[in-house]
Amino acid sequence: MTAGSRTRFRVLLVEDEPGDTRALLTLLSTVGEGGAEVEHVGCVEDALAYLDRETAIDLVLLDLGLPGLTSLDALRAVRARAPHVAVVVLTASDDADVALLSVALGAQDVLVKGVTDGATLTRSIAFARQRQQILSRVDGARLAAIQGNEAKSQFGGVASHDLRTEVPETSTGELAGLRVLMVDDSEESSALVAAYLARSGAELEVSDNARSALERLACETFDVVLMDLHLPGMDGFAATRELRRVEAERATRPVPVIAMSADTLPKTVKHALACGFSDHLAKPTQKADLLAMIRRYVPREAARPLPLRSPRSSTATALLPKFMGHRERDVGTLRDALARTDFDVISTLAHNMRGNGVSYGFPEVSEIGRCLEDAAKSRDGRVAAQQIALLENCLQRIRRELNLAAPPPSRPSSSTRVRAAAPAPGRKTGDS
């Protein structure tokens, strides 16, 4: 590190590729009057160690493609270690999703290596430092207000202004009973949404591709779907068109489907709505925006546990353990029947589930029964196997929600076993 006047700003360059390092050092030498004062490290661990030692750093230039911590984890680590230092992210490709998510995680700007010149770098650094200074002043004002309120409360005073009330938080359990399906192949995006919904009480399920999401939507009940537009294989546009087609064919209530994408071009949003999306939410998504969107399509009173999620009468309550035991035993019977490709047995059990699930307060069991019966009629073993797995997961969830004792090990039901494999003449049959 060159010993110089403190009027020169100090930059920590985190980059492991020698060619990119030389190019960036050359650009940084042209920034400001006399260039920047630069310290270079080649990995995130060294950067974090340096930030622990040196507090007078003005800016971190952080490459996302580093050894050790990968991708956005490096940005999270740097922001956590030095929250008051401006960060400009360096990427090798012009990926809008990565750029917007980087900003959401605390970066002040994103630059693409190889196409950034001295003027662009100078402007980016100036803007990044200014943004960070503004954020630091806001954080300082918020901290002072909170400390002032805490001091007043200690002496029995009433706080005149609490900045914590400026950003409405979700009340704990406000969305209890709400089932949300997120369709996104980005682990960072799904983790962020999970964090946003953590205190709300909503149940978040994630599918990383459109086809698996459509299979779940065909057999499970969700209150709202959050779907990325640009998915591997079938994209979000095609998936939503297919979902709307199936809903129209079955005459079922359309589930709200919210497009979540960094692509906010008017033509893209218009195309999404034409394909059947209910709305569009831009990435990076802020917590308040996500919750407001969910509330718009699922009123708060509708986000309570549905009555059909539990038995509707005292009779059903009394018979529930037996009902659950039979369905859990059916899982074993169905798997045995599928192994023998005995679709007659599968059809019979599925038909019974279809008729009894709603009566006992579990429409999802009836829906799985319907899908399983259809699969048996078409002799589709792949779909039948998927429905049997869904049934097992559904029963486990119901048992947890109602705090029922764990079931005995699943085994085929005796009546179906006898029917499926008739005994030889002269042999007696019986339950085993």
N, C-alpha and C positions, 0 to 999 in steps of 0.2 A: 504494500500500500504506500502510495506516494504521500509524503508529508507535505501538505499544502494548506492553504487557507480554508477555513470552514465555509467560506462563501461558495466554494465548489460543492455541488451536491454529490452524495456518495451513493453508489449503485452496487448491489450484490448481484452478479450475473451467475445464474445456475444453469449450466449448459455442459453436456458431456461430449459433444461432437466437435472435434478440433477445427474443422473448416468453418462451421457456424460460429464457433467461438472467435476465430480471427476476424470474421466479417462483422460480428457485433462489436468487438473491441474497436475496430476501425470506425464504425458508425458512432459509437459512444465518444470517441475522441473529438468529434465535430459538434457535439451537443453543448450548447451554452458557450460561455466565454472560457476558452481553454480546455473544454471537454469535461467529462465527468471523471470523478475519482472512483475507479472500479476495483472491486475485489471479485475474483473468479473462483468458483468451486464447481466440481463435476458431478455432484450427487446431492440428493435432498438431505441425507444425514449430515453431510459437511455444512450445508446451508443452515440447518437448524442449530448445529453447534456454534457456527459463526454468529448467528442472531442472538444466541445466549450470551456471547462474550461482548458483542458490539451493539450498543443501543442507538448510536447516531447514524443509522442507515435511512436514507430518504426513499429508496425505491428498490424493489426486488424484480429483476427480469428472470422469469421462471419458465424454463422449457418443460412441457408436459411429458415428453418422451424420454424420461430419465430412468437409469437403473435404480433398483431398490423400490421405493414406493412408486406406484404407477398412476398414470393419468391424473384424474382430479384429486386423488388421495394426496398427491404432493402439494396441491394448492391448499387443501384443507389443513394440512400439517403446518404450512408456512403461515397461513392466516391465524391459526390457533396460537402459534409461537410468537408472532409479531403482529397483533391486530391493528396497530396504529401505523404500520408501514405500508405505503402504496405498493401494489403488485400489478405488474403487466405480464400477461401470459404469452408465451411464444409457442406456436404450433407449426407443424410441418404442412398442414393442409387447411384449406379454407372451409372448415366444417361449421355451419351455422349453429347446429345443436350444441356442439362442444363449446363454442364461443359464448352463447347465451347462458349455458349452465355455468361456465366459468365466472361470468359476471354475477350470476345469482349466488355463487359461493364466495364472493368477496373480491374478485379481481376488478381492477378499475378499467382495464382495457385488454384487448387481445390483438396480437400482431402475427402475421403469417411470415415465417422465415423465408428468405430468398426473394421476396418481393417488396420488403420494407426498405425504404431509403432513409437517408439522414433527416430529411424534412419531416417525414412521417413519424420517425422515432422521436424527434424533438417535440413535435406536437403531442404525441401520445404521452410522453413523460410529463409534459407540462400539465395536460388535462388530468392525468392520473394523480399527480401531487395535489392539484387543486381540489379534486373530488375527495381525496383522503383527508385533506385539511378540513373541509366542510363536515365530513362525517365525524371527525374527531371533535370538532366544536359541538356538534349535535349530541354526541355521546357524553361530552363533558357537561353540557347543560342538563341532559337527562339525569346523569348521576347526581349533580348538585340538587336537582329538584327532588329526587328520591331520598337523598340524605336529609334534605330539609324537612320533608314530610315525616321521615322516621324520627327526627329530632323533636318535631312538634308533637308527635304521638306519644313520645316518652313523657312529655310534660302535660299531657291531657289536652293538647291543642288540636284543632281541626285543620287538616291540610287544605290550603286554599287552591292548590293546583297539583295534580299528580299526573305526570306525563305517561304513567303506565296505563292510564285510561284512554289515551289517544289512539292506541292501536287495539281494537277489540279482539280479545282472545276468545277462543271457543270455550264455552262452559264445559266443564268436565261432564261427560256423558250426554252432551246435548244431542248427539246423533246416534244414541244407543239404539240398536236394533237395525240400523241401516247397513245394507250389504252393498259394497262398492267393488266392482270388477275393473281393474286397471290392465289395459292391454298395451304393453310397451316392452321392447327388447333391451332397454337401457336400465341396468341395475341402479345407476345413479338416480335416474328419474323416479323409479319405483320406491327407492329408499327415501327420497325427499318427500314424496307424497305420504308414505307411511309415517314419517316424522310429523308431517302436518296434521294427520288424522289421529295421532297417538292418544291425545287426551279427549277426543270427541266421543269415543265409544263406538264409532263405526267399525265394521268388520271389513278389512281390505283383503281382497284376493287378487293375485297377479298371474296373468298369462303372458308369455313372451312371444306369442305368435297368434295371428288372427284365427286360424283354423281351430286351435284348441279352445280359444275363447268362444267361438260359435258353438262348439260341442257342449261347453258348460252352460251357455245361455239357453240351449235347447232343453236342458234338463234341470237347471237350477234357477232360483228366483233371485234377481239382483235389482236393487232400487235405482242404481245409476251406473253407467259405464264410462270410464275415462279411456279414450283410445288414441294412440299415436297414429298419425296419418301415414308415415313412411315406415312400414314394417317389412321384415324379410318375408319373401314368398307372397302371400296374399296381403295387399296393403289395406290400410284402414278404410279407404273409399269403397273397395270391393266388399270388404267384410260388412260394412254398414248396409250396403245395398242388399246383400244376402240376408242379413238379419231382418231388415224391413220386409223382404219378400216372405220369409218364414212367418213373421208375425201376422202379415196380412192373410196368408194361407190358413193359419190356425185361428184367426180372428181373436188374437190376444192383445192386451194393452201394450203399446209400444214403450219400451224402456228408454229413458233419456240417455242419449249417447253424446258425450262431450268430446270434441276433437281437441287434442293437446299436441301442439306442434310449434316449432320455431318458425315454420313457414307461415307468415302472416300476410302474404300478398293478397289483395282483394279477390283476385281470380281464384286463388286457392280456397279461401274461405267460402266464396260463392259456390264453388264446385262441391265442397264438403257438405254444405247445407242441401244442395241439390241431390246428393247421394243419400240423404236421410239423417245426417247429424242434426242434433238438436241445437248445438251451439259450438263456438270455437273459443278456446282458451290458449293464449300465447305462452310459449316457453321462452325464458324461464318463468315459472309460475310462482307467484307469491302466495303465502299461506292465506292471507285475507281474501285474495281473488278466488282461490280455489273453493274456500268455504262459502263465499257469497254465491258462486256458481252452483254449488250443490244445493244450497238453501233455495235458490231460485226454482230449481226443478223438483226438489223434494222438500215440501214444507215441513217445518219443524215437527208439527203434530204427526206427520206421516213417518217420521224417523224414529218412532217408538216400536218396541217389539210387537209384531203383528199378533193378533189374537190367535190366528191359526198356527202359530209356532208352539202352542202348548195345548193340551187337551181342553175341549170346550165345555165339557160337562163332568159332573162328579162320576158318572158311569164310565166315561172315557178315562178319567184319572185312575179309577180303580183297576181298569183293565189294561192300563198302559204297560206295566212290566211284562205282561204276557204278550202283548202286541209287539213290543220291542224284541223280546226273546225269540218270537217266531220269525221276525224279519231278519234278525242276526243269524238265526239258523238257516234261513233261506240263502244267505250269502254262500255258505258252504255247499248247499244243494245246487245252486245255480252254477258254481264253478265246476262241480262234478259233472253236471249235465252238459256244460259247454265243452269239457274235455272229451265227452262222448259224442259231441255234436247232436245232442238230444234236444232239439228246439221245441218239441212238444211240451216237455217238462218246463223249460224256460218260459214258454208262452203261458202256461197255466199259472205259474207262480207270479209272473208279471201282471197277469190279468187280475189276480187277487189283490196285489199291491195297489194297482190302479184304482180299484173300487174302494179300498179300506183306508188309504192314507189320509184323504181329506176328512173322513169321518172321525178319525182319531186326532185330527188337528195338525196334520203334517202334509200339506199339499205338495211339498217337494218329493215325498215318497211316492205319491200318486203320479207325479210327472215322470219320475224315473221309471215307474212301472209302465207307463204309456210308451216311453221311448224303448224300453226293453222288449215290450210286446211287439212293437213295430219291427225291431231288429230280429226277433224270433221268426216273424212272418216272412221276412225277406231272407232269412237264414244268413244274416250278416254277423259272423263271429267276432269281427274286430269291434264293431259297435256294441255288441252284447258284452264283451269284456270290459269296455269303457264304462258302460252303465252299471255293471256289477261293482266295479271299483268306486264309482260315484255313490252307489248305494251304501257301501261299507263306510265311506267317509262321512256321508250324511248321517248315518245311524250313530257313529262315534260323536259327531258334533251335537246331535240331539241329546245324547246321554250326558255329555258334559254340561250343556245348557240347563238341563233339568236336574243335574246333580244325582243321577241314578247310579247305583252300584255297577261295577264293571261286569260285563256279561261273561258267562262260561265260555270255554273254547268253542268256536263255531264248528258244527258238524251237520251233515245233511239230515233233513227231516225224514223220519222213518217211513211215513206214508209215501213220500215221493220215491224213496229208495226202492220200496217194494214194487211200486209201479214201474220204475225204470228198469229193474232187473228182476223179472219174475223168477221164483224158485223152481228148481227141477221137481218133477212129480215125486211125491212121497216125502219131500222135505217140508218141515214146518217152518213158518215164518214168524218172526217176532221182532220187537224193538231191541236194538243192541245199544 
